[in-house]
Amino acid sequence: MTTNLGDNIAFGNLKTTLVVLRNSKPNDRSDKDRAYAVTITEMEKLLAYFYLFVMTDEEARKDVMGDE
């Protein structure tokens, strides 16, 4: 896996943002709590997409995506 410093910094910032969202979630079953839950789910997807498309190399991406 070849990544540059900028990729690592961006990935770290995304992970930090996810932690902040999780820690800020009210956990009181309110509308705001639900909004946080949805946003956290989307952030988890974003983190996974970023990792797959930016952090992994071409061969690993082909394995995951099923490309020949």
C-alpha positions as CSV (number, residue, x, y, z in Angstrom):
1,M,0.0,0.0,0.0
2,T,1.5,3.3,-1.1
3,T,0.1,6.4,0.5
4,N,1.5,9.8,0.9
5,L,1.6,12.1,4.0
6,G,-1.5,14.0,2.8
7,D,-3.5,10.8,2.4
8,N,-2.6,9.8,5.9
9,I,-3.4,13.2,7.4
10,A,-6.8,13.2,5.6
11,F,-7.6,9.7,6.8
12,G,-6.6,10.6,10.3
13,N,-8.8,13.7,10.2
14,L,-11.8,11.7,9.0
15,K,-11.3,9.2,11.8
16,T,-11.0,12.0,14.3
17,T,-14.2,13.6,13.0
18,L,-16.0,10.2,13.4
19,V,-14.8,10.0,17.0
20,V,-16.0,13.5,17.7
21,L,-19.4,12.8,16.2
22,R,-19.8,9.6,18.3
23,N,-18.8,11.4,21.4
24,S,-21.1,14.3,20.7
25,K,-24.2,12.2,20.1
26,P,-26.8,13.0,22.7
27,N,-28.0,9.4,23.2
28,D,-31.5,10.6,24.3
29,R,-33.6,9.3,21.4
30,S,-34.4,12.8,20.3
31,D,-34.5,14.1,16.7
32,K,-31.0,15.5,17.2
33,D,-29.9,12.0,18.4
34,R,-31.3,10.5,15.2
35,A,-29.6,13.1,13.1
36,Y,-26.3,12.3,14.7
37,A,-27.0,8.5,14.2
38,V,-27.6,9.1,10.4
39,T,-24.6,11.4,10.1
40,I,-22.4,8.9,11.9
41,T,-23.5,6.1,9.5
42,E,-22.7,8.3,6.5
43,M,-19.3,9.2,8.0
44,E,-18.5,5.5,8.4
45,K,-19.3,5.0,4.8
46,L,-17.2,8.0,3.8
47,L,-14.3,6.6,5.8
48,A,-14.6,3.2,4.1
49,Y,-14.8,4.7,0.6
50,F,-11.8,6.9,1.3
51,Y,-9.8,3.9,2.6
52,L,-10.8,1.8,-0.4
53,F,-10.3,4.3,-3.1
54,V,-7.4,6.4,-1.7
55,M,-5.5,4.3,0.8
56,T,-5.4,0.9,-0.9
57,D,-3.3,0.1,-4.0
58,E,-4.8,-0.8,-7.3
59,E,-4.4,-4.6,-6.9
60,A,-6.2,-4.6,-3.5
61,R,-8.9,-2.4,-5.0
62,K,-9.4,-4.9,-7.9
63,D,-9.7,-7.8,-5.4
64,V,-12.4,-6.0,-3.4
65,M,-14.3,-4.6,-6.4
66,G,-14.1,-7.9,-8.4
67,D,-12.4,-6.2,-11.4
68,E,-10.2,-8.2,-13.7
